[in-house]
Amino acid sequence: MNPLTLNAIALSIFGMTLSVLLSPFLPISPWLPAGLTFAILSAATFDSFRFQSFGLTLVLDTIAQQFPGYRKRVLHHEAGHFLAAYLLGLPIQSYALSLREALNQGQPNQGQPNQGQPIQAGIILKQPEQIQPWIQENIKALCTVWAAGGAAEKLKHGSIQGNEDDMQQLRSTLKALGLSVSLYERQAHSDAQQLFERHRDSYEALVLLMAERRSVAECCAVLKKLQPCAAPEPAGSL
């Protein structure tokens, strides 16, 4: 079961237990917290098995989006993915800075080459019909793009919070290709860090553009003006 669902169930049970203990001192029926807990548990379980916890994730992301600090961290993270993909010559289709934006766009597989993934915030790369050969050909660049979100977070906030899904997809892809996870992951982190050291001005400009929800075409046009003679950056050698 999804960790989010397990956490929701644990919180529901804790809330029910607490409310039952406090019910003698509160003007509420003990059946009320029990009914609410049952409803939450049923909804969470259904959401987990039917929608892979998408509903719960949407609720939590919508709540988190009310906090400016969270929105800034997501913006900086996704701008890192965007800049790395642009500089490494991977075509970008669109981006979303919240789960609700991604849902409104109706785009699956946000920012990643793995098919069959649920809708999520991130960048979407344009992919050919023959996906597996494309992944093999661009694996070094893709690994750098996966690592770039965390690298950007660390650059702006001094810590990384939203990199778990990226690293999970990086590792699962490398394992599927039979490649060394530790070697490629280490190189990807190094390449991403060097990328931001060389292109800090471009990154800061991109953050402002994405904060205004400028289109991919507008973002790429500004990046091209900032470095008109720049060819796609090579992925690190392995």
VEXSEFI-15763 format. One record per atom (N, C-alpha, C, CB): atom name; y, x, z; residue in one letter. Coordinates in steps of 0.001 Angstrom, whole numbers, plus 500000, padded with zeros to 6 digits. Glycine has a CB too. Layout:
REM residues N
CA;Y;X;Z;A
...
***
This chain:
REM residues 238
N;498803;500849;500000;M
CA;500000;500000;500000;M
C;501245;500884;500000;M
CB;500007;499040;501233;M
N;502306;500416;499334;N
CA;503556;501166;499243;N
C;504129;501453;500632;N
CB;504578;500394;498399;N
N;504656;502696;500862;P
CA;505233;503031;502170;P
C;506351;502085;502595;P
CB;505760;504442;502148;P
N;507147;501604;501639;L
CA;508220;500667;501977;L
C;507648;499379;502565;L
CB;509072;500352;500734;L
N;506558;498907;501977;T
CA;505932;497691;502479;T
C;505370;497914;503874;T
CB;504828;497224;501531;T
N;504732;499051;504083;L
CA;504186;499368;505401;L
C;505292;499430;506451;L
CB;503424;500697;505359;L
N;506419;500029;506070;N
CA;507550;500094;507009;N
C;508089;498702;507321;N
CB;508674;500974;506435;N
N;508165;497855;506286;A
CA;508655;496492;506502;A
C;507723;495720;507423;A
CB;508801;495754;505165;A
N;506426;495895;507230;I
CA;505450;495219;508090;I
C;505570;495721;509526;I
CB;504014;495442;507563;I
N;505695;497045;509678;A
CA;505816;497614;511025;A
C;507061;497094;511730;A
CB;505854;499148;510959;A
N;508180;497025;510997;L
CA;509422;496527;511586;L
C;509293;495037;511947;L
CB;510604;496745;510611;L
N;508593;494297;511096;S
CA;508411;492868;511369;S
C;507600;492654;512640;S
CB;507721;492177;510184;S
N;506524;493427;512773;I
CA;505685;493300;513972;I
C;506463;493705;515216;I
CB;504411;494161;513840;I
N;507242;494788;515088;F
CA;508057;495217;516219;F
C;509079;494146;516596;F
CB;508768;496535;515895;F
N;509717;493559;515568;G
CA;510715;492522;515826;G
C;510102;491296;516478;G
CB;511404;492125;514537;G
N;508898;490922;516007;M
CA;508240;489762;516604;M
C;507884;490033;518068;M
CB;506976;489393;515808;M
N;507335;491216;518322;T
CA;506961;491569;519691;T
C;508178;491553;520609;T
CB;506292;492948;519727;T
N;509274;492139;520124;L
CA;510495;492190;520928;L
C;511043;490792;521194;L
CB;511555;493043;520231;L
N;511028;489957;520153;S
CA;511576;488610;520316;S
C;510716;487766;521259;S
CB;511690;487918;518954;S
N;509390;487963;521209;V
CA;508507;487225;522124;V
C;508778;487631;523565;V
CB;507023;487471;521772;V
N;508982;488943;523756;L
CA;509261;489424;525104;L
C;510595;488905;525631;L
CB;509253;490941;525128;L
N;511554;488720;524710;L
CA;512886;488277;525129;L
C;513053;486769;525098;L
CB;513928;488904;524256;L
N;512093;486065;524485;S
CA;512246;484613;524327;S
C;512448;483862;525636;S
CB;511045;484059;523633;S
N;511833;484289;526785;P
CA;512101;483557;528041;P
C;513558;483621;528466;P
CB;511236;484107;529156;P
N;514271;484648;527957;F
CA;515669;484821;528368;F
C;516649;484334;527295;F
CB;515942;486293;528687;F
N;516111;483861;526155;L
CA;516962;483413;525058;L
C;516667;481954;524743;L
CB;516755;484292;523804;L
N;517687;481218;524302;P
CA;517488;479785;523992;P
C;516864;479568;522622;P
CB;518817;479043;524060;P
N;515712;480195;522369;I
CA;515031;480027;521085;I
C;513563;479735;521339;I
CB;515194;481289;520190;I
N;512954;479061;520406;S
CA;511531;478769;520500;S
C;510726;480023;520152;S
CB;511148;477592;519565;S
N;509647;480317;520865;P
CA;508831;481489;520522;P
C;508167;481350;519159;P
CB;507768;481714;521582;P
N;508102;480120;518630;W
CA;507518;479926;517306;W
C;508441;480398;516183;W
CB;507179;478466;517105;W
N;509746;480449;516466;L
CA;510692;480858;515428;L
C;510469;482306;514987;L
CB;512121;480686;515928;L
N;510453;483296;515901;P
CA;510197;484665;515450;P
C;508813;484836;514833;P
CB;510353;485622;516605;P
N;507833;484091;515352;A
CA;506484;484171;514778;A
C;506480;483665;513340;A
CB;505483;483362;515628;A
N;507192;482563;513096;G
CA;507268;482017;511738;G
C;507997;482938;510790;G
CB;507947;480673;511751;G
N;509120;483505;511267;L
CA;509873;484436;510435;L
C;509047;485678;510118;L
CB;511179;484832;511127;L
N;508344;486180;511112;T
CA;507523;487370;510894;T
C;506419;487091;509888;T
CB;506919;487855;512213;T
N;505775;485939;510008;F
CA;504723;485570;509058;F
C;505283;485483;507639;F
CB;504081;484228;509459;F
N;506477;484894;507510;A
CA;507092;484767;506189;A
C;507412;486134;505607;A
CB;508364;483917;506266;A
N;507952;487045;506434;I
CA;508295;488389;505968;I
C;507043;489156;505563;I
CB;509058;489160;507057;I
N;505997;489068;506401;L
CA;504746;489760;506091;L
C;504127;489237;504798;L
CB;503755;489604;507244;L
N;504154;487932;504609;S
CA;503583;487344;503392;S
C;504360;487785;502160;S
CB;503573;485810;503487;S
N;505700;487741;502271;A
CA;506530;488143;501134;A
C;506356;489620;500808;A
CB;507998;487846;501419;A
N;506303;490457;501856;A
CA;506153;491896;501642;A
C;504804;492223;501022;A
CB;506318;492651;502957;A
N;503751;491563;501479;T
CA;502420;491809;500936;T
C;502328;491360;499487;T
CB;501364;491096;501773;T
N;502858;490165;499186;F
CA;502862;489666;497810;F
C;503658;490591;496905;F
CB;503439;488246;497750;F
N;504831;491021;497375;D
CA;505684;491923;496599;D
C;504967;493237;496315;D
CB;507001;492191;497341;D
N;504233;493741;497305;S
CA;503539;495009;497138;S
C;502449;494926;496081;S
CB;502945;495452;498453;S
N;501626;493889;496152;F
CA;500487;493783;495235;F
C;500882;493251;493862;F
CB;499427;492889;495835;F
N;501882;492390;493818;R
CA;502265;491779;492535;R
C;503336;492564;491811;R
CB;502747;490369;492755;R
N;504292;493142;492550;F
CA;505430;493805;491910;F
C;505610;495255;492352;F
CB;506691;493037;492200;F
N;504595;495862;492954;Q
CA;504667;497246;493419;Q
C;505891;497486;494313;Q
CB;504703;498196;492222;Q
N;506200;496520;495163;S
CA;507299;496581;496139;S
C;508680;496649;495482;S
CB;507115;497785;497044;S
N;508791;496169;494240;F
CA;510087;496202;493560;F
C;511113;495342;494288;F
CB;509942;495731;492112;F
N;510706;494156;494753;G
CA;511646;493272;495431;G
C;512223;493895;496682;G
CB;510976;491976;495778;G
N;511363;494502;497496;L
CA;511830;495156;498718;L
C;512740;496329;498398;L
CB;510646;495628;499557;L
N;512363;497091;497376;T
CA;513188;498229;496974;T
C;514558;497760;496500;T
CB;512492;499037;495868;T
N;514584;496652;495757;L
CA;515856;496108;495267;L
C;516748;495681;496425;L
CB;515607;494917;494329;L
N;516173;495034;497420;V
CA;516944;494599;498590;V
C;517517;495804;499330;V
CB;516063;493759;499540;V
N;516679;496811;499568;L
CA;517131;497993;500304;L
C;518200;498762;499531;L
CB;515948;498910;500608;L
N;518010;498873;498214;D
CA;519000;499591;497401;D
C;520320;498829;497369;D
CB;518474;499804;495965;D
N;520257;497496;497287;T
CA;521478;496692;497281;T
C;522243;496860;498587;T
CB;521147;495213;497049;T
N;521527;496901;499689;I
CA;522172;497118;500987;I
C;522781;498518;501054;I
CB;521160;496920;502137;I
N;522006;499519;500616;A
CA;522476;500906;500676;A
C;523703;501120;499805;A
CB;521370;501860;500247;A
N;523796;500393;498679;Q
CA;524930;500546;497773;Q
C;526249;500126;498409;Q
CB;524696;499742;496519;Q
N;526197;499441;499544;Q
CA;527428;499044;500230;Q
C;528076;500216;500961;Q
CB;527139;497918;501217;Q
N;527370;501323;501078;F
CA;527880;502488;501794;F
C;528375;503537;500794;F
CB;526785;503086;502716;F
N;529661;503909;500857;P
CA;530222;504868;499894;P
C;529477;506199;499857;P
CB;531670;505123;500220;P
N;529032;506673;501007;G
CA;528328;507949;501039;G
C;527051;507919;500218;G
CB;528008;508329;502462;G
N;526330;506818;500299;Y
CA;525095;506668;499532;Y
C;525400;506610;498041;Y
CB;524333;505406;499971;Y
N;526427;505852;497662;R
CA;526787;505739;496249;R
C;527182;507088;495675;R
CB;527926;504740;496065;R
N;527920;507882;496453;K
CA;528332;509199;495973;K
C;527127;510115;495775;K
CB;529322;509837;496953;K
N;526190;510051;496710;R
CA;525015;510917;496600;R
C;524188;510552;495360;R
CB;524146;510811;497877;R
N;524029;509248;495111;V
CA;523301;508817;493921;V
C;524027;509265;492657;V
CB;523123;507289;493919;V
N;525348;509101;492640;L
CA;526152;509520;491497;L
C;525976;511009;491228;L
CB;527629;509197;491734;L
N;526101;511824;492258;H
CA;525970;513270;492083;H
C;524569;513649;491629;H
CB;526309;513995;493381;H
N;523568;512961;492161;H
CA;522178;513222;491795;H
C;521936;512917;490314;H
CB;521230;512387;492672;H
N;522341;511725;489886;E
CA;522073;511327;488502;E
C;522927;512108;487509;E
CB;522318;509836;488329;E
N;524128;512501;487908;A
CA;524939;513353;487040;A
C;524256;514699;486819;A
CB;526340;513561;487641;A
N;523527;515165;487834;G
CA;522767;516396;487674;G
C;521686;516258;486620;G
CB;522150;516804;488989;G
N;520949;515142;486661;H
CA;519939;514891;485635;H
C;520581;514817;484245;H
CB;519177;513587;485940;H
N;521692;514105;484170;F
CA;522373;513884;482884;F
C;522811;515222;482283;F
CB;523605;512946;483066;F
N;523493;516043;483080;L
CA;524009;517304;482555;L
C;522874;518218;482112;L
CB;524870;518007;483606;L
N;521818;518295;482891;A
CA;520691;519161;482533;A
C;520058;518690;481225;A
CB;519636;519182;483665;A
N;519861;517385;481088;A
CA;519264;516861;479861;A
C;520152;517163;478658;A
CB;519028;515347;479981;A
N;521470;516988;478823;Y
CA;522399;517258;477723;Y
C;522368;518733;477321;Y
CB;523826;516851;478119;Y
N;522461;519614;478295;L
CA;522517;521042;477997;L
C;521207;521585;477443;L
CB;522892;521806;479236;L
N;520103;520943;477771;L
CA;518800;521392;477287;L
C;518371;520678;476008;L
CB;517756;521182;478358;L
N;519276;519891;475451;G
CA;519012;519283;474156;G
C;518091;518083;474177;G
CB;518446;520284;473268;G
N;517934;517433;475334;L
CA;517106;516233;475416;L
C;518004;515009;475236;L
CB;516334;516170;476779;L
N;517766;514193;474247;P
CA;518662;513056;473958;P
C;518608;511990;475042;P
CB;518303;512430;472615;P
N;519792;511540;475467;I
CA;519911;510559;476549;I
C;520206;509187;475952;I
CB;521027;510971;477561;I
N;519460;508202;476378;Q
CA;519645;506841;475879;Q
C;520628;506056;476738;Q
CB;518308;506114;475826;Q
N;520450;506088;478057;S
CA;521343;505358;478956;S
C;521128;505862;480377;S
CB;521098;503817;478870;S
N;521944;505327;481303;Y
CA;521785;505690;482705;Y
C;522169;504502;483574;Y
CB;522642;506933;483061;Y
N;521672;504511;484795;A
CA;521998;503463;485773;A
C;522118;504108;487135;A
CB;520920;502328;485788;A
N;523132;503716;487905;L
CA;523381;504309;489217;L
C;522919;503416;490367;L
CB;524853;504609;489370;L
N;522292;502322;490048;S
CA;521703;501472;491081;S
C;520532;500736;490457;S
CB;522754;500469;491678;S
N;519669;500222;491306;L
CA;518504;499491;490812;L
C;518926;498202;490116;L
CB;517539;499179;491963;L
N;519990;497589;490628;R
CA;520465;496358;489992;R
C;521012;496643;488599;R
CB;521545;495687;490856;R
N;521705;497755;488415;E
CA;522185;498131;487084;E
C;521011;498347;486138;E
CB;523054;499403;487158;E
N;519982;499038;486633;A
CA;518801;499282;485809;A
C;518116;497972;485439;A
CB;517819;500204;486539;A
N;518064;497031;486388;L
CA;517449;495731;486141;L
C;518240;494961;485102;L
CB;517349;494923;487437;L
N;519559;495009;485179;N
CA;520397;494320;484206;N
C;520246;494908;482813;N
CB;521848;494376;484633;N
N;520013;496223;482755;Q
CA;519800;496864;481462;Q
C;518430;496522;480896;Q
CB;519951;498374;481588;Q
N;517502;496159;481787;G
CA;516166;495810;481338;G
C;515386;496975;480810;G
CB;516241;494776;480304;G
N;515662;498173;481350;Q
CA;515036;499377;480828;Q
C;514001;499912;481797;Q
CB;516084;500440;480540;Q
N;512738;500050;481369;P
CA;511729;500698;482213;P
C;511793;502206;482072;P
CB;510327;500199;481859;P
N;510992;502911;482886;N
CA;510823;504359;482762;N
C;512130;505121;482869;N
CB;510165;504685;481455;N
N;512930;504792;483860;Q
CA;514242;505401;483993;Q
C;514150;506915;484138;Q
CB;514971;504811;485180;Q
N;514675;507618;483137;G
CA;514879;509051;483257;G
C;513643;509901;483181;G
CB;515541;509328;484501;G
N;512472;509335;482967;Q
CA;511262;510126;483027;Q
C;510390;509839;481810;Q
CB;510496;509841;484323;Q
N;509573;510814;481417;P
CA;508714;510617;480254;P
C;507438;509852;480549;P
CB;508362;511930;479671;P
N;507121;509594;481815;N
CA;505881;508901;482144;N
C;506004;507421;481823;N
CB;505524;509100;483623;N
N;505083;506909;481036;Q
CA;505115;505499;480701;Q
C;504481;504689;481825;Q
CB;504396;505240;479367;Q
N;504841;503391;481878;G
CA;504242;502516;482858;G
C;504895;502561;484218;G
CB;502829;502842;482997;G
N;506024;503238;484347;Q
CA;506712;503320;485630;Q
C;507579;502078;485833;Q
CB;507573;504605;485710;Q
N;507780;501642;487064;P
CA;508634;500482;487310;P
C;510094;500814;487046;P
CB;508460;499984;488746;P
N;510897;499753;486903;I
CA;512330;499948;486696;I
C;512932;500635;487910;I
CB;513039;498602;486426;I
N;513801;501603;487669;Q
CA;514476;502296;488750;Q
C;515764;502913;488235;Q
CB;513566;503371;489365;Q
N;516660;503267;489158;A
CA;517916;503894;488767;A
C;517629;505278;488201;A
CB;518894;503982;489969;A
N;518518;505758;487328;G
CA;518331;507083;486770;G
C;518824;507149;485340;G
CB;516875;507486;486838;G
N;518430;508198;484629;I
CA;518754;508317;483218;I
C;517510;508001;482397;I
CB;519294;509733;482887;I
N;517729;507515;481190;I
CA;516631;507231;480269;I
C;516746;508195;479101;I
CB;516655;505741;479780;I
N;515680;508899;478823;L
CA;515639;509806;477683;L
C;515060;509087;476477;L
CB;514814;511067;478011;L
N;515640;509353;475315;K
CA;515063;508819;474079;K
C;513772;509574;473794;K
CB;516065;508941;472874;K
N;512723;508825;473567;Q
CA;511414;509441;473384;Q
C;510782;509000;472073;Q
CB;510494;509097;474551;Q
N;510054;509893;471426;P
CA;509376;509524;470184;P
C;508151;508666;470465;P
CB;508971;510776;469400;P
N;507565;508123;469407;E
CA;506372;507295;469577;E
C;505201;508128;470098;E
CB;505994;506621;468249;E
N;505079;509362;469609;Q
CA;504014;510249;470071;Q
C;504502;510976;471322;Q
CB;503595;511268;468952;Q
N;504311;510349;472483;I
CA;504933;510834;473704;I
C;504281;512104;474244;I
CB;504888;509762;474750;I
N;502957;512203;474203;Q
CA;502281;513346;474814;Q
C;502632;514667;474147;Q
CB;500792;513143;474767;Q
N;502608;514768;472814;P
CA;503031;516036;472178;P
C;504478;516387;472511;P
CB;502866;515947;470653;P
N;505325;515354;472616;W
CA;506738;515593;472942;W
C;506875;516162;474348;W
CB;507553;514290;472817;W
N;506109;515628;475299;I
CA;506144;516141;476667;I
C;505681;517587;476703;I
CB;505272;515281;477593;I
N;504581;517893;476011;Q
CA;504059;519263;476004;Q
C;505065;520236;475403;Q
CB;502743;519329;475227;Q
N;505738;519804;474347;E
CA;506708;520667;473678;E
C;507944;520918;474538;E
CB;507120;520053;472352;E
N;508319;519940;475342;N
CA;509564;520026;476123;N
C;509326;520128;477626;N
CB;510428;518821;475840;N
N;508146;520533;478039;I
CA;507799;520484;479456;I
C;508721;521347;480319;I
CB;506366;520928;479646;I
N;509112;522536;479842;K
CA;509989;523391;480645;K
C;511354;522728;480851;K
CB;510162;524768;479971;K
N;511883;522153;479767;A
CA;513180;521477;479871;A
C;513074;520248;480770;A
CB;513693;521071;478475;A
N;511984;519494;480652;L
CA;511805;518302;481474;L
C;511715;518663;482950;L
CB;510553;517542;481043;L
N;511022;519751;483261;C
CA;510923;520181;484657;C
C;512298;520528;485215;C
CB;509982;521388;484783;C
N;513127;521176;484401;T
CA;514472;521521;484843;T
C;515299;520261;485075;T
CB;515160;522429;483816;T
N;515151;519265;484198;V
CA;515867;517999;484368;V
C;515423;517313;485659;V
CB;515630;517068;483153;V
N;514117;517314;485934;W
CA;513625;516714;487173;W
C;514224;517408;488401;W
CB;512092;516782;487224;W
N;514313;518729;488348;A
CA;514821;519489;489491;A
C;516335;519416;489613;A
CB;514393;520933;489382;A
N;517028;519064;488525;A
CA;518491;519117;488507;A
C;519144;518095;489425;A
CB;518986;518911;487110;A
N;518518;516959;489649;G
CA;519104;515965;490546;G
C;519221;516496;491959;G
CB;518276;514692;490541;G
N;518146;517101;492454;G
CA;518177;517685;493791;G
C;519127;518859;493874;G
CB;516794;518122;494203;G
N;519164;519671;492815;A
CA;520074;520821;492798;A
C;521531;520366;492871;A
CB;519846;521668;491531;A
N;521844;519281;492176;A
CA;523209;518749;492206;A
C;523545;518187;493586;A
CB;523383;517658;491135;A
N;522582;517497;494201;E
CA;522791;516990;495564;E
C;523092;518130;496533;E
CB;521555;516207;496043;E
N;522321;519187;496434;K
CA;522515;520320;497333;K
C;523862;520970;497096;K
CB;521399;521344;497156;K
N;524271;521033;495833;L
CA;525563;521616;495486;L
C;526710;520836;496118;L
CB;525734;521660;493970;L
N;526623;519504;496090;K
CA;527728;518665;496554;K
C;527633;518296;498029;K
CB;527786;517412;495737;K
N;526403;518222;498568;H
CA;526235;517719;499934;H
C;525578;518731;500873;H
CB;525413;516455;499911;H
N;525082;519824;500322;G
CA;524451;520835;501163;G
C;523031;520509;501568;G
CB;525259;521038;502378;G
N;522508;519361;501124;S
CA;521139;518965;501446;S
C;520612;518067;500340;S
CB;521070;518243;502821;S
N;519298;517849;500346;I
CA;518648;517014;499334;I
C;517932;515863;500020;I
CB;517652;517843;498476;I
N;518218;514643;499571;Q
CA;517564;513462;500147;Q
C;516795;512648;499110;Q
CB;518595;512577;500817;Q
N;517239;512668;497862;G
CA;516660;511772;496860;G
C;515833;512458;495805;G
CB;517728;511019;496199;G
N;515059;513477;496200;N
CA;514342;514275;495207;N
C;512835;514044;495221;N
CB;514622;515733;495432;N
N;512346;513212;496101;E
CA;510902;513064;496268;E
C;510225;512493;495026;E
CB;510610;512178;497456;E
N;510806;511428;494453;D
CA;510208;510822;493266;D
C;510232;511780;492087;D
CB;510934;509532;492904;D
N;511329;512529;491941;D
CA;511443;513495;490850;D
C;510345;514551;490934;D
CB;512820;514166;490873;D
N;510158;515103;492119;M
CA;509161;516142;492287;M
C;507743;515593;492138;M
CB;509326;516805;493641;M
N;507549;514360;492543;Q
CA;506235;513748;492393;Q
C;505885;513593;490911;Q
CB;506192;512379;493102;Q
N;506858;513170;490111;Q
CA;506608;513019;488688;Q
C;506443;514371;488013;Q
CB;507735;512241;488033;Q
N;507233;515356;488433;L
CA;507083;516708;487892;L
C;505664;517221;488144;L
CB;508126;517668;488521;L
N;505202;517103;489386;R
CA;503887;517636;489744;R
C;502757;516877;489070;R
CB;503699;517597;491244;R
N;502879;515554;489001;S
CA;501809;514777;488376;S
C;501723;515079;486882;S
CB;502035;513272;488602;S
N;502866;515299;486228;T
CA;502866;515630;484805;T
C;502246;517001;484567;T
CB;504291;515590;484245;T
N;502620;517970;485389;L
CA;502067;519317;485238;L
C;500560;519315;485477;L
CB;502755;520292;486207;L
N;500108;518566;486468;K
CA;498668;518492;486738;K
C;497936;517853;485574;K
CB;498396;517704;488026;K
N;498541;516824;484985;A
CA;497915;516156;483844;A
C;497797;517087;482642;A
CB;498711;514913;483461;A
N;498732;518024;482526;L
CA;498717;518982;481414;L
C;497900;520224;481743;L
CB;500138;519387;481049;L
N;497427;520318;482982;G
CA;496642;521476;483383;G
C;497475;522730;483566;G
CB;495576;521734;482377;G
N;498748;522570;483930;L
CA;499656;523706;484104;L
C;499861;524011;485581;L
CB;501009;523426;483431;L
N;500339;525218;485860;S
CA;500556;525656;487238;S
C;501743;524923;487845;S
CB;500781;527178;487298;S
N;501490;524096;488845;V
CA;502561;523326;489466;V
C;503548;524242;490174;V
CB;501987;522310;490450;V
N;503049;525176;490972;S
CA;503938;526049;491756;S
C;504806;526911;490852;S
CB;503119;526944;492695;S
N;504238;527426;489775;L
CA;504985;528304;488874;L
C;506096;527548;488166;L
CB;504051;528936;487847;L
N;505765;526406;487586;Y
CA;506761;525631;486842;Y
C;507810;525030;487774;Y
CB;506079;524521;486040;Y
N;507387;524583;488943;E
CA;508343;524003;489882;E
C;509341;525047;490375;E
CB;507608;523379;491068;E
N;508847;526232;490694;R
CA;509734;527305;491151;R
C;510730;527685;490058;R
CB;508915;528539;491574;R
N;510248;527784;488808;Q
CA;511132;528130;487699;Q
C;512150;527022;487452;Q
CB;510318;528394;486427;Q
N;511729;525773;487592;A
CA;512632;524649;487358;A
C;513779;524641;488357;A
CB;511871;523333;487432;A
N;513486;524895;489624;H
CA;514543;524937;490643;H
C;515522;526079;490357;H
CB;513929;525102;492056;H
N;514987;527220;489951;S
CA;515846;528369;489632;S
C;516736;528066;488432;S
CB;514993;529621;489353;S
N;516148;527484;487385;D
CA;516918;527165;486177;D
C;518003;526137;486468;D
CB;515992;526645;485075;D
N;517667;525133;487271;A
CA;518643;524084;487591;A
C;519820;524660;488371;A
CB;517977;522952;488399;A
N;519536;525520;489320;Q
CA;520607;526125;490108;Q
C;521520;526976;489230;Q
CB;520021;526975;491238;Q
N;520930;527774;488348;Q
CA;521731;528606;487446;Q
C;522558;527749;486496;Q
CB;520829;529551;486646;Q
N;522000;526637;486077;L
CA;522719;525741;485163;L
C;524015;525255;485792;L
CB;521840;524542;484776;L
N;523961;524849;487057;F
CA;525168;524342;487712;F
C;526150;525463;488032;F
CB;524801;523597;488989;F
N;525649;526660;488265;E
CA;526543;527791;488499;E
C;527350;528117;487244;E
CB;525743;529019;488947;E
N;526732;527934;486078;R
CA;527416;528260;484815;R
C;528286;527113;484304;R
CB;526392;528627;483752;R
N;527991;525893;484719;H
CA;528660;524735;484121;H
C;529242;523808;485194;H
CB;527679;523956;483233;H
N;529834;524385;486209;R
CA;530388;523587;487309;R
C;531501;522656;486820;R
CB;530926;524510;488415;R
N;532379;523157;485940;D
CA;533483;522323;485446;D
C;532967;521131;484650;D
CB;534433;523154;484578;D
N;531957;521365;483827;S
CA;531376;520266;483043;S
C;530738;519226;483967;S
CB;530324;520808;482042;S
N;530089;519702;485007;Y
CA;529450;518783;485951;Y
C;530489;517913;486654;Y
CB;528628;519565;486987;Y
N;531573;518516;487116;E
CA;532609;517754;487819;E
C;533239;516716;486897;E
CB;533691;518696;488371;E
N;533434;517080;485633;A
CA;533991;516124;484676;A
C;533020;514975;484432;A
CB;534327;516822;483351;A
N;531744;515300;484343;L
CA;530733;514271;484112;L
C;530642;513309;485295;L
CB;529370;514914;483853;L
N;530770;513811;486499;V
CA;530738;512951;487685;V
C;531846;511901;487605;V
CB;530886;513794;488978;V
N;533037;512309;487226;L
CA;534154;511368;487119;L
C;533891;510322;486041;L
CB;535455;512116;486816;L
N;533325;510745;484926;L
CA;533042;509818;483838;L
C;531975;508795;484236;L
CB;532595;510588;482596;L
N;530917;509273;484884;M
CA;529839;508371;485282;M
C;530288;507429;486393;M
CB;528619;509170;485736;M
N;531208;507887;487239;A
CA;531746;507015;488292;A
C;532491;505838;487675;A
CB;532683;507807;489233;A
N;533064;506042;486498;E
CA;533762;504978;485776;E
C;532820;504196;484866;E
CB;534904;505564;484957;E
N;531535;504546;484895;R
CA;530501;503913;484064;R
C;530824;504054;482577;R
CB;530356;502425;484430;R
N;531313;505232;482196;R
CA;531529;505488;480784;R
C;530186;505522;480055;R
CB;532296;506814;480580;R
N;530203;505225;478780;S
CA;528967;505184;477998;S
C;528402;506593;477827;S
CB;529216;504533;476618;S
N;527133;506645;477434;V
CA;526496;507944;477177;V
C;527243;508687;476080;V
CB;525011;507761;476784;V
N;527643;507967;475037;A
CA;528369;508596;473932;A
C;529683;509206;474405;A
CB;528637;507576;472825;A
N;530416;508492;475258;E
CA;531681;509008;475783;E
C;531449;510236;476653;E
CB;532412;507925;476586;E
N;530434;510192;477491;C
CA;530129;511334;478354;C
C;529768;512559;477526;C
CB;528984;510990;479316;C
N;528932;512359;476528;C
CA;528503;513485;475688;C
C;529673;514043;474879;C
CB;527370;513049;474743;C
N;530583;513174;474454;A
CA;531744;513626;473681;A
C;532630;514528;474532;A
CB;532554;512421;473159;A
N;532840;514170;475787;V
CA;533653;514997;476678;V
C;532955;516322;476957;V
CB;533938;514256;477999;V
N;531654;516281;477200;L
CA;530906;517517;477438;L
C;530977;518429;476223;L
CB;529442;517206;477781;L
N;530926;517858;475040;K
CA;531003;518661;473816;K
C;532366;519316;473676;K
CB;530712;517797;472589;K
N;533431;518613;474082;K
CA;534774;519192;474028;K
C;534927;520341;475018;K
CB;535824;518120;474310;K
N;534271;520212;476171;L
CA;534370;521262;477188;L
C;533633;522531;476775;L
CB;533819;520760;478513;L
N;532625;522393;475929;Q
CA;531873;523549;475461;Q
C;531440;523307;474012;Q
CB;530636;523820;476377;Q
N;532418;523341;473093;P
CA;532151;522960;471698;P
C;531191;523880;470976;P
CB;533426;522914;470940;P
N;531091;525135;471408;C
CA;530237;526091;470708;C
C;528903;526318;471409;C
CB;530956;527403;470563;C
N;528676;525549;472469;A
CA;527473;525775;473249;A
C;526250;525175;472581;A
CB;527635;525204;474635;A
N;525206;526005;472391;A
CA;523926;525519;471878;A
C;523098;525054;473069;A
CB;523171;526631;471056;A
N;522052;524255;472804;P
CA;521192;523853;473936;P
C;520679;525055;474711;P
CB;520007;523025;473437;P
N;520756;524973;476007;E
CA;520341;526087;476845;E
C;518829;526239;476830;E
CB;520838;525896;478272;E
N;518337;527485;476763;P
CA;516894;527684;476802;P
C;516344;527437;478202;P
CB;516540;529096;476339;P
N;515164;526847;478263;A
CA;514500;526711;479550;A
C;514011;528067;479993;A
CB;513336;525706;479478;A
N;513892;528279;481292;G
CA;513490;529565;481825;G
C;512132;530010;481306;G
CB;513468;529512;483322;G
N;511966;531290;481141;S
CA;510712;531830;480635;S
C;509654;531811;481721;S
CB;510908;533254;480108;S
N;508412;531569;481296;L
CA;507298;531545;482231;L
C;506189;532469;481728;L
CB;506767;530101;482419;L
***
